[in-house]
Amino acid sequence: MRRIVPLVALLAIAACGSGSASETAPAHPFDEAALEALAESLHADGANCVVVEHAGTIVGSWYWDGFAPDQLQEGFSTTKSVAATLVGIAADRGLLSLDDPASRWVTEWQGTPSEPVTVRQLLSNTSGRYHDLFTDYAQFAFLESDKSSFAVGLSQQTTPGSEWVYNNAAVQVLETVLKRATGVPVWQFADEALFRPLGASSQLTTDTAGNAGLFAGMQTNCDDLVALARLYLEGGAVSGVQVVSADFVAKATGPSSDLNAGYGLLWWLNRSGTVVGGNGMPEPGPLLAGVPEDAFWASGACGQIAIALPSLDAVASVMRPADPDNPSALLSCGGENTDEALGAGVVAAVRP
């Protein structure tokens, strides 16, 4: 299934009620051939949907292989950017502060080396909480039935704020923070405070203990991911209604520590400087070649991406099918460079 807004229709809309298109329409800002090439390239690489939006208008939307626009699928770590948004909303409502110690709500940490870890450090991956690949990606992500309790129960590995480590279990601790700060289940808070205002059908899933997954697990689609990216591009507002504050959006989409110029608050950034990707290795930034440095994106395994390019007033998303319950399949699902391909393709297709 494929949908794309044709040039003729856009020009007609621009000209409606004010003379002919040739007399009144501005220069068309899209290269339709480049949009088609981007979509075809991503589909050939395994994508089952792509959506591109510019200046608040969907200019290209493709769904393939039997997937429909309203069909939900696994978003993996794009969930983390939703988690950040929920924390921001809770902070806006005065229920918490980013610089509060998480132990204000995670009382299990009081009197332990984890007591000073702040909410901001959980959001910026600088908490210093325990991490190794087996514990984080196997035991925590796949084997534990009560993920929040397991994450809370891990030890403190390094001094808070001293290292940047992509830590799934540390992010999941935010589930306990939010649940206790808001007094409602986190999936319910997400539905009321974020998904409904966005007009999104996305859902947070829960483990067998009833904990909402905040490190991964969101069921979503390309349209909803574009809406999330657009929310941040619009300073946290939807149709003029503030969903999350512009102040939080600025914090989330700017470098959150001196340890990684390429990371905000559970959002990836395309900044210069020393950046650390998901592999934990420092390298010169920016992370995405050929993409403006003001870009930021939510990224999930297997090439689930929602990217915003403020200087182009553009957002885009892509998803690929994957089995979240099959660890071996996730090791070979690909999509490692989808963020760069999507960002560079939008640059080629959407002209400032």
KEKE-3310 file (N, C-alpha, C; in steps of 0.2 Angstrom, whole numbers, plus 5000, padded with zeros to 4 digits):
npx = (5004:5003:5005:5005:5007:5003:5012:5003:4991:4996:5000:4987:4980:4987:4984:4971:4956:4963:4967:4976:4987:4999:5000:5000:5006:5019:5036:5038:5042:5047:5056:5050:5055:5066:5060:5053:5064:5070:5060:5059:5072:5073:5063:5068:5078:5072:5061:5044:5036:5036:5036:5035:5036:5033:5033:5021:5013:5010:5020:5024:5020:5021:5016:5020:5020:5008:5006:4996:4991:4986:4991:4999:5016:5031:5041:5053:5068:5063:5054:5060:5061:5048:5047:5055:5048:5036:5042:5045:5032:5027:5036:5033:5020:5023:5026:5038:5055:5069:5081:5080:5084:5082:5080:5070:5058:5061:5063:5070:5083:5088:5100:5110:5124:5117:5109:5111:5109:5101:5086:5088:5100:5097:5089:5099:5108:5119:5119:5127:5123:5123:5130:5132:5134:5127:5119:5111:5105:5101:5097:5090:5082:5075:5073:5069:5054:5048:5053:5055:5057:5069:5078:5078:5084:5098:5115:5125:5137:5147:5152:5139:5136:5149:5152:5146:5134:5125:5111:5099:5092:5093:5086:5073:5071:5065:5051:5047:5049:5040:5028:5026:5027:5017:5006:4998:4996:5009:5007:4994:4996:5003:4994:4984:4991:4999:4998:4984:4983:4991:4984:4987:4988:4997:5003:5009:5017:5016:5025:5024:5022:5015:5022:5025:5034:5048:5060:5059:5047:5036:5021:5018:5017:5022:5015:5012:5025:5030:5021:5026:5039:5036:5029:5040:5047:5039:5040:5034:5021:5004:4994:4993:4991:4999:5008:5019:5032:5040:5053:5057:5058:5068:5079:5079:5083:5095:5113:5115:5125:5143:5149:5144:5142:5132:5120:5104:5091:5087:5085:5093:5106:5113:5126:5142:5158:5164:5156:5146:5141:5128:5137:5146:5158:5169:5169:5172:5160:5148:5135:5127:5131:5130:5118:5109:5116:5107:5098:5088:5084:5073:5077:5076:5080:5083:5081:5070:5064:5062:5064:5068:5071:5075:5080:5075:5062:5056:5050:5052:5048:5052:5049:5053:5049:5050:5054:5050:5052:5061:5077:5088:5084:5084:5097:5101:5094:5096:5096:5105:5111:5100:5095:5104:5102:5088:5088:5097:5091:5079:5085:5089:5077:5068:5068:5075)
npy = (4994:5011:5028:5045:5062:5070:5082:5090:5091:5097:5110:5114:5115:5125:5135:5137:5147:5159:5162:5155:5140:5142:5156:5159:5149:5144:5139:5122:5112:5099:5085:5074:5062:5060:5057:5045:5037:5036:5029:5017:5012:5010:5001:4990:4987:4981:4988:4990:5001:5018:5035:5052:5069:5086:5103:5101:5093:5078:5071:5060:5043:5026:5010:4993:4975:4969:4977:4989:5006:5008:4998:4990:4988:4981:4993:4993:5001:5014:5017:5022:5036:5040:5037:5047:5058:5056:5057:5071:5077:5073:5081:5094:5094:5096:5084:5078:5082:5084:5085:5079:5066:5050:5041:5046:5041:5028:5020:5009:5012:5020:5025:5017:5015:5020:5030:5044:5045:5054:5058:5064:5059:5045:5047:5052:5042:5041:5036:5027:5014:4996:4987:4975:4966:4953:4953:4965:4963:4950:4943:4953:4959:4948:4937:4940:4941:4951:4965:4978:4977:4969:4978:4989:4982:4979:4983:4997:5003:5012:5029:5040:5050:5049:5041:5037:5025:5015:5009:4998:4993:5003:5013:5007:5008:5021:5018:5013:5025:5034:5028:5028:5042:5047:5040:5031:5017:5016:5014:5018:5032:5036:5034:5043:5055:5057:5048:5050:5064:5066:5059:5046:5028:5021:5009:5006:4991:4978:4969:4952:4955:4967:4978:4993:4993:5003:5004:4997:4989:4996:4996:5002:5013:5019:5031:5036:5037:5047:5057:5059:5063:5075:5082:5086:5093:5104:5110:5104:5105:5101:5106:5118:5116:5113:5099:5093:5103:5116:5119:5107:5100:5106:5103:5089:5087:5092:5091:5081:5079:5081:5069:5063:5070:5066:5063:5066:5068:5053:5054:5053:5063:5073:5079:5088:5085:5074:5059:5045:5030:5017:5006:5009:5015:5029:5041:5053:5066:5072:5059:5055:5055:5068:5074:5087:5095:5099:5089:5076:5060:5046:5029:5012:4995:4985:4994:5004:5020:5037:5052:5070:5085:5100:5111:5109:5109:5096:5079:5061:5044:5026:5009:4992:4974:4963:4951:4952:4943:4934:4932:4928:4931:4944:4947:4947:4955:4967:4984:4993:5005:5012:5024:5034:5033:5036:5049:5056:5053:5061:5074:5075:5075:5084:5101:5116)
npz = (5000:4996:4998:4992:4992:4978:4967:4959:4967:4978:4973:4969:4981:4987:4978:4979:4978:4975:4962:4948:4949:4943:4945:4958:4967:4978:4975:4973:4987:4987:4981:4971:4965:4972:4985:4981:4978:4990:4998:4991:4992:5006:5008:5000:5009:5019:5026:5031:5032:5028:5032:5028:5032:5030:5035:5043:5034:5027:5015:5009:5011:5014:5014:5015:5011:5016:5028:5037:5039:5052:5059:5072:5078:5085:5092:5099:5105:5102:5111:5122:5120:5121:5135:5140:5137:5145:5157:5156:5155:5168:5176:5172:5177:5190:5198:5199:5199:5187:5193:5205:5217:5211:5221:5229:5226:5222:5234:5239:5236:5245:5257:5251:5238:5227:5230:5227:5213:5200:5193:5180:5177:5175:5163:5154:5153:5161:5174:5181:5185:5187:5174:5161:5146:5145:5157:5154:5141:5139:5152:5159:5148:5142:5150:5164:5173:5181:5177:5182:5195:5195:5188:5197:5208:5204:5206:5211:5199:5195:5200:5200:5185:5180:5169:5152:5148:5138:5144:5147:5158:5168:5162:5163:5177:5178:5176:5189:5196:5189:5191:5205:5207:5200:5204:5196:5185:5173:5160:5159:5162:5151:5140:5144:5145:5134:5122:5118:5117:5106:5096:5094:5092:5098:5111:5127:5132:5145:5157:5165:5178:5177:5175:5165:5150:5148:5143:5131:5120:5116:5107:5091:5076:5060:5057:5070:5076:5068:5072:5086:5084:5077:5088:5096:5087:5086:5098:5109:5107:5101:5089:5094:5108:5123:5126:5132:5140:5132:5137:5142:5131:5124:5133:5132:5118:5117:5120:5134:5143:5147:5143:5131:5116:5107:5113:5120:5131:5132:5118:5103:5096:5082:5084:5083:5090:5103:5102:5108:5102:5102:5103:5113:5110:5109:5097:5083:5081:5069:5071:5060:5044:5031:5036:5044:5058:5068:5069:5077:5085:5088:5091:5087:5089:5074:5065:5068:5067:5071:5066:5067:5058:5061:5054:5042:5044:5044:5047:5049:5048:5050:5049:5053:5051:5065:5077:5093:5103:5100:5103:5095:5082:5083:5083:5070:5062:5055:5049:5054:5049:5046:5052:5047:5033:5032:5037:5028:5016:5017:5018:5004:4998:5003:5002:5009)
capx = (5000:5007:5001:5010:5003:5006:5013:4997:4987:4999:4999:4980:4978:4991:4981:4964:4953:4967:4969:4978:4992:5005:5001:5001:5009:5026:5040:5037:5048:5049:5059:5046:5059:5070:5056:5052:5070:5071:5056:5061:5079:5072:5059:5073:5082:5067:5056:5037:5033:5040:5032:5039:5031:5036:5029:5015:5010:5012:5021:5025:5018:5021:5015:5021:5020:5002:5005:4991:4994:4984:4993:5004:5021:5036:5045:5060:5070:5060:5050:5064:5060:5042:5048:5058:5042:5032:5045:5045:5026:5027:5040:5028:5014:5026:5026:5045:5060:5074:5087:5078:5087:5077:5078:5064:5053:5064:5065:5075:5090:5090:5105:5114:5127:5113:5104:5111:5107:5096:5081:5091:5106:5094:5087:5105:5113:5125:5118:5132:5120:5126:5128:5136:5129:5123:5114:5106:5102:5098:5094:5085:5077:5071:5072:5066:5047:5047:5058:5056:5061:5076:5082:5080:5089:5105:5120:5129:5144:5152:5150:5134:5138:5156:5152:5140:5133:5118:5109:5092:5089:5093:5080:5067:5070:5060:5045:5046:5049:5034:5022:5026:5026:5010:5000:4994:5000:5013:5004:4988:4998:5005:4988:4981:4995:5003:4995:4978:4984:4994:4980:4991:4985:5002:5002:5015:5016:5018:5028:5019:5021:5011:5026:5025:5041:5050:5066:5057:5041:5030:5018:5017:5017:5025:5011:5013:5032:5030:5018:5030:5044:5033:5028:5046:5049:5034:5041:5030:5014:5000:4988:4993:4990:5006:5008:5025:5034:5046:5059:5059:5060:5075:5083:5079:5085:5102:5117:5113:5131:5149:5152:5142:5138:5127:5114:5101:5088:5084:5085:5100:5108:5118:5130:5149:5161:5165:5150:5147:5135:5126:5142:5150:5165:5169:5171:5171:5153:5141:5134:5124:5134:5125:5112:5110:5118:5101:5093:5088:5079:5072:5080:5075:5083:5081:5079:5064:5067:5058:5069:5066:5076:5072:5081:5071:5055:5054:5051:5051:5049:5053:5049:5055:5046:5055:5050:5053:5052:5066:5084:5093:5082:5086:5105:5103:5088:5099:5094:5110:5112:5093:5094:5107:5099:5082:5090:5100:5086:5075:5088:5089:5070:5065:5072:5073)
capy = (5000:5017:5035:5050:5068:5072:5089:5094:5092:5102:5116:5116:5117:5132:5141:5137:5153:5165:5162:5149:5138:5145:5163:5160:5144:5145:5134:5116:5111:5092:5081:5068:5057:5058:5053:5038:5033:5034:5024:5011:5010:5007:4994:4985:4985:4977:4992:4989:5007:5025:5041:5059:5075:5093:5109:5099:5090:5072:5072:5053:5038:5020:5004:4987:4968:4968:4981:4994:5012:5008:4992:4991:4983:4982:4999:4993:5007:5021:5017:5026:5043:5040:5037:5053:5062:5055:5061:5078:5079:5073:5086:5099:5094:5096:5078:5077:5086:5080:5084:5075:5059:5045:5037:5049:5037:5022:5020:5004:5014:5025:5022:5013:5020:5023:5035:5051:5045:5058:5056:5066:5054:5039:5049:5053:5036:5042:5034:5023:5008:4990:4985:4971:4964:4948:4955:4970:4961:4943:4942:4958:4960:4942:4932:4942:4942:4957:4969:4984:4975:4967:4984:4992:4978:4979:4987:5003:5000:5018:5035:5043:5055:5048:5037:5036:5018:5013:5004:4997:4992:5009:5016:5004:5011:5026:5015:5014:5033:5037:5024:5031:5049:5049:5036:5027:5013:5020:5013:5023:5039:5037:5034:5049:5061:5058:5045:5053:5071:5065:5056:5040:5022:5017:5007:5003:4984:4976:4962:4948:4958:4972:4984:4995:4993:5009:5003:4994:4986:5000:4994:5008:5012:5024:5037:5038:5039:5054:5062:5060:5068:5082:5085:5089:5099:5110:5113:5100:5107:5098:5110:5124:5114:5111:5092:5093:5110:5118:5119:5100:5098:5109:5099:5082:5087:5095:5087:5081:5078:5082:5063:5061:5075:5064:5060:5071:5064:5047:5055:5053:5069:5073:5085:5088:5083:5067:5055:5038:5026:5011:5001:5011:5017:5036:5043:5060:5067:5069:5052:5054:5059:5071:5076:5093:5094:5100:5083:5072:5055:5040:5024:5006:4989:4982:5000:5008:5027:5043:5058:5076:5089:5106:5116:5108:5108:5089:5073:5055:5038:5020:5003:4985:4969:4960:4947:4954:4937:4929:4935:4926:4934:4951:4948:4947:4958:4972:4990:4997:5012:5015:5031:5038:5032:5040:5056:5058:5053:5067:5080:5075:5075:5090:5107:5121)
capz = (5000:4995:4998:4992:4990:4972:4966:4956:4972:4983:4970:4968:4987:4988:4974:4980:4980:4974:4955:4946:4953:4940:4947:4965:4971:4979:4972:4976:4991:4987:4975:4972:4963:4978:4990:4979:4979:4997:5000:4987:4995:5013:5007:4998:5015:5024:5029:5029:5031:5028:5032:5028:5033:5029:5037:5045:5029:5025:5008:5007:5015:5011:5018:5011:5013:5020:5034:5036:5042:5059:5062:5077:5078:5090:5091:5102:5109:5101:5118:5127:5119:5125:5142:5142:5136:5151:5163:5155:5157:5175:5179:5170:5182:5197:5201:5200:5195:5184:5197:5211:5217:5210:5227:5232:5224:5223:5241:5240:5235:5251:5261:5246:5234:5222:5233:5224:5206:5199:5187:5174:5175:5172:5156:5150:5153:5165:5181:5184:5187:5185:5167:5157:5140:5147:5161:5151:5134:5140:5158:5160:5143:5140:5155:5170:5172:5184:5175:5186:5202:5193:5187:5204:5212:5202:5211:5208:5197:5195:5202:5196:5182:5178:5163:5148:5146:5135:5150:5147:5165:5171:5159:5166:5183:5177:5177:5196:5197:5186:5194:5212:5207:5197:5207:5192:5181:5168:5153:5159:5161:5144:5136:5145:5145:5128:5116:5116:5114:5099:5092:5092:5094:5101:5117:5131:5134:5152:5158:5168:5184:5176:5174:5158:5147:5146:5139:5124:5120:5114:5100:5087:5069:5057:5058:5077:5077:5065:5077:5091:5081:5076:5094:5098:5082:5088:5105:5114:5107:5096:5087:5099:5115:5125:5129:5136:5140:5127:5141:5143:5124:5123:5137:5129:5112:5117:5124:5141:5148:5143:5141:5125:5113:5103:5116:5125:5136:5128:5111:5099:5093:5077:5085:5083:5096:5104:5103:5110:5100:5106:5104:5118:5108:5107:5090:5082:5078:5071:5070:5054:5038:5026:5039:5048:5065:5073:5069:5083:5083:5092:5088:5090:5085:5068:5061:5069:5068:5071:5065:5066:5056:5062:5049:5036:5046:5042:5051:5045:5052:5046:5053:5050:5055:5069:5082:5099:5108:5097:5103:5090:5076:5083:5081:5063:5059:5051:5051:5058:5046:5044:5054:5042:5027:5032:5037:5022:5011:5018:5016:4997:4995:5006:5001:5014)
cpx = (5004:5003:5006:5006:5007:5007:5007:4993:4989:4998:4992:4978:4981:4987:4974:4961:4957:4970:4972:4985:4999:5006:5003:5005:5016:5030:5039:5043:5050:5051:5055:5050:5063:5066:5054:5058:5071:5067:5058:5068:5077:5068:5064:5077:5078:5062:5049:5033:5038:5035:5036:5034:5035:5031:5022:5011:5013:5014:5023:5023:5017:5020:5016:5020:5014:5001:5000:4993:4992:4986:4999:5009:5026:5041:5052:5061:5067:5055:5054:5062:5053:5043:5051:5052:5037:5035:5045:5038:5025:5030:5036:5023:5017:5026:5033:5049:5066:5080:5086:5082:5081:5075:5072:5058:5055:5067:5070:5082:5092:5095:5110:5118:5123:5108:5105:5110:5101:5092:5085:5097:5103:5092:5093:5110:5119:5124:5123:5129:5124:5125:5134:5131:5125:5117:5108:5102:5099:5094:5088:5080:5073:5070:5068:5058:5045:5053:5060:5060:5068:5080:5083:5085:5096:5109:5122:5136:5149:5148:5145:5137:5145:5157:5146:5140:5126:5115:5101:5089:5089:5087:5074:5066:5065:5053:5043:5045:5042:5028:5021:5025:5019:5004:4996:4999:5003:5010:4997:4990:5000:4999:4985:4985:4999:5000:4989:4979:4987:4990:4983:4987:4991:5000:5009:5013:5018:5021:5023:5018:5017:5015:5026:5033:5042:5057:5065:5050:5035:5027:5016:5017:5021:5022:5012:5020:5033:5027:5022:5036:5042:5032:5034:5048:5045:5035:5037:5023:5010:4994:4988:4992:4997:5005:5014:5029:5040:5053:5061:5061:5067:5080:5084:5083:5092:5106:5116:5119:5137:5152:5150:5138:5133:5121:5111:5098:5083:5082:5092:5100:5113:5123:5138:5152:5162:5158:5151:5140:5133:5131:5147:5156:5164:5172:5169:5164:5153:5140:5131:5128:5129:5118:5113:5112:5112:5096:5094:5083:5079:5074:5079:5079:5080:5079:5072:5066:5061:5063:5066:5072:5074:5073:5078:5063:5052:5054:5049:5051:5050:5052:5050:5052:5051:5051:5054:5054:5058:5073:5088:5091:5084:5093:5106:5097:5090:5096:5099:5111:5105:5092:5098:5104:5092:5084:5093:5095:5081:5078:5088:5082:5067:5069:5070:5071)
cpy = (5006:5023:5040:5056:5071:5080:5093:5095:5097:5109:5118:5118:5124:5137:5142:5144:5159:5165:5155:5147:5141:5152:5164:5155:5145:5139:5128:5113:5103:5089:5075:5062:5055:5054:5046:5034:5031:5029:5017:5008:5007:5001:4989:4982:4982:4981:4990:4995:5013:5030:5047:5064:5081:5098:5107:5095:5083:5072:5065:5048:5031:5014:4998:4980:4967:4972:4987:5000:5012:5002:4993:4986:4985:4988:4999:4999:5014:5022:5022:5034:5044:5041:5044:5058:5062:5058:5068:5080:5078:5079:5093:5100:5095:5090:5076:5082:5082:5080:5081:5069:5054:5041:5040:5045:5029:5021:5014:5006:5019:5021:5017:5018:5023:5028:5042:5051:5049:5055:5058:5061:5047:5041:5050:5047:5037:5041:5030:5016:5002:4989:4980:4968:4958:4950:4960:4967:4954:4943:4947:4958:4954:4937:4934:4943:4949:4962:4975:4982:4973:4973:4988:4989:4977:4984:4993:5001:5006:5024:5038:5049:5055:5045:5037:5029:5018:5008:5004:4996:4998:5013:5014:5006:5017:5024:5015:5021:5035:5034:5027:5038:5051:5046:5032:5023:5017:5019:5017:5030:5040:5038:5041:5055:5062:5055:5048:5060:5071:5062:5049:5034:5018:5015:5004:4996:4983:4969:4958:4951:4965:4979:4986:4995:5000:5009:5001:4992:4989:4997:5001:5007:5019:5031:5040:5040:5046:5059:5064:5064:5075:5086:5089:5094:5105:5112:5110:5102:5103:5103:5116:5122:5111:5104:5091:5100:5110:5118:5112:5098:5100:5105:5092:5082:5091:5091:5087:5080:5079:5075:5060:5067:5073:5061:5066:5067:5058:5049:5056:5060:5069:5079:5083:5087:5076:5063:5048:5035:5021:5006:5003:5014:5024:5037:5050:5061:5071:5062:5050:5058:5062:5073:5082:5091:5095:5094:5079:5066:5049:5034:5017:5000:4987:4988:5003:5015:5032:5049:5064:5080:5096:5111:5115:5107:5101:5084:5067:5049:5032:5014:4997:4980:4965:4956:4949:4949:4932:4933:4934:4930:4942:4953:4949:4951:4964:4979:4995:5004:5015:5022:5036:5038:5036:5047:5059:5058:5059:5073:5080:5076:5082:5096:5112:5127)
cpz = (5000:4995:4997:4989:4983:4971:4964:4962:4977:4980:4970:4975:4989:4984:4975:4982:4979:4967:4954:4949:4950:4943:4954:4969:4972:4976:4976:4980:4991:4980:4975:4970:4969:4984:4988:4980:4986:5000:4997:4990:5002:5012:5005:5004:5020:5027:5027:5029:5032:5028:5032:5028:5033:5031:5039:5040:5027:5017:5005:5012:5012:5016:5013:5015:5018:5026:5032:5040:5050:5062:5066:5077:5083:5088:5095:5106:5107:5108:5122:5126:5121:5132:5144:5142:5142:5157:5162:5157:5165:5179:5178:5175:5189:5201:5203:5197:5193:5189:5204:5211:5216:5216:5231:5231:5224:5230:5243:5239:5241:5255:5257:5242:5228:5224:5229:5217:5205:5193:5180:5172:5172:5164:5152:5150:5156:5173:5184:5187:5184:5177:5164:5151:5142:5151:5158:5145:5135:5146:5159:5154:5141:5145:5161:5168:5176:5183:5179:5192:5200:5192:5193:5208:5210:5206:5207:5206:5197:5198:5198:5192:5179:5172:5159:5146:5144:5140:5150:5153:5168:5169:5162:5173:5183:5177:5184:5198:5195:5190:5201:5212:5205:5201:5203:5188:5175:5161:5153:5159:5154:5140:5137:5144:5138:5122:5114:5114:5107:5094:5090:5095:5097:5108:5121:5133:5141:5152:5163:5175:5184:5175:5166:5156:5145:5142:5132:5125:5118:5107:5097:5080:5066:5058:5065:5078:5074:5069:5083:5089:5080:5082:5097:5093:5084:5095:5110:5113:5101:5095:5092:5106:5117:5129:5134:5135:5134:5131:5141:5136:5122:5127:5134:5122:5111:5121:5131:5146:5143:5141:5134:5121:5108:5106:5121:5130:5133:5121:5109:5096:5087:5078:5084:5090:5097:5106:5105:5107:5104:5107:5110:5116:5106:5100:5089:5079:5073:5069:5063:5048:5034:5029:5044:5055:5070:5073:5075:5081:5088:5088:5091:5086:5079:5063:5061:5071:5067:5071:5064:5063:5056:5057:5043:5037:5043:5047:5047:5050:5047:5051:5049:5054:5059:5074:5089:5104:5106:5098:5098:5083:5077:5082:5074:5059:5055:5054:5054:5055:5044:5046:5049:5035:5026:5032:5031:5016:5011:5016:5008:4994:4997:5006:5006:5010)
residu = (MET:ARG:ARG:ILE:VAL:PRO:LEU:VAL:ALA:LEU:LEU:ALA:ILE:ALA:ALA:CYS:GLY:SER:GLY:SER:ALA:SER:GLU:THR:ALA:PRO:ALA:HIS:PRO:PHE:ASP:GLU:ALA:ALA:LEU:GLU:ALA:LEU:ALA:GLU:SER:LEU:HIS:ALA:ASP:GLY:ALA:ASN:CYS:VAL:VAL:VAL:GLU:HIS:ALA:GLY:THR:ILE:VAL:GLY:SER:TRP:TYR:TRP:ASP:GLY:PHE:ALA:PRO:ASP:GLN:LEU:GLN:GLU:GLY:PHE:SER:THR:THR:LYS:SER:VAL:ALA:ALA:THR:LEU:VAL:GLY:ILE:ALA:ALA:ASP:ARG:GLY:LEU:LEU:SER:LEU:ASP:ASP:PRO:ALA:SER:ARG:TRP:VAL:THR:GLU:TRP:GLN:GLY:THR:PRO:SER:GLU:PRO:VAL:THR:VAL:ARG:GLN:LEU:LEU:SER:ASN:THR:SER:GLY:ARG:TYR:HIS:ASP:LEU:PHE:THR:ASP:TYR:ALA:GLN:PHE:ALA:PHE:LEU:GLU:SER:ASP:LYS:SER:SER:PHE:ALA:VAL:GLY:LEU:SER:GLN:GLN:THR:THR:PRO:GLY:SER:GLU:TRP:VAL:TYR:ASN:ASN:ALA:ALA:VAL:GLN:VAL:LEU:GLU:THR:VAL:LEU:LYS:ARG:ALA:THR:GLY:VAL:PRO:VAL:TRP:GLN:PHE:ALA:ASP:GLU:ALA:LEU:PHE:ARG:PRO:LEU:GLY:ALA:SER:SER:GLN:LEU:THR:THR:ASP:THR:ALA:GLY:ASN:ALA:GLY:LEU:PHE:ALA:GLY:MET:GLN:THR:ASN:CYS:ASP:ASP:LEU:VAL:ALA:LEU:ALA:ARG:LEU:TYR:LEU:GLU:GLY:GLY:ALA:VAL:SER:GLY:VAL:GLN:VAL:VAL:SER:ALA:ASP:PHE:VAL:ALA:LYS:ALA:THR:GLY:PRO:SER:SER:ASP:LEU:ASN:ALA:GLY:TYR:GLY:LEU:LEU:TRP:TRP:LEU:ASN:ARG:SER:GLY:THR:VAL:VAL:GLY:GLY:ASN:GLY:MET:PRO:GLU:PRO:GLY:PRO:LEU:LEU:ALA:GLY:VAL:PRO:GLU:ASP:ALA:PHE:TRP:ALA:SER:GLY:ALA:CYS:GLY:GLN:ILE:ALA:ILE:ALA:LEU:PRO:SER:LEU:ASP:ALA:VAL:ALA:SER:VAL:MET:ARG:PRO:ALA:ASP:PRO:ASP:ASN:PRO:SER:ALA:LEU:LEU:SER:CYS:GLY:GLY:GLU:ASN:THR:ASP:GLU:ALA:LEU:GLY:ALA:GLY:VAL:VAL:ALA:ALA:VAL:ARG:PRO)
# end
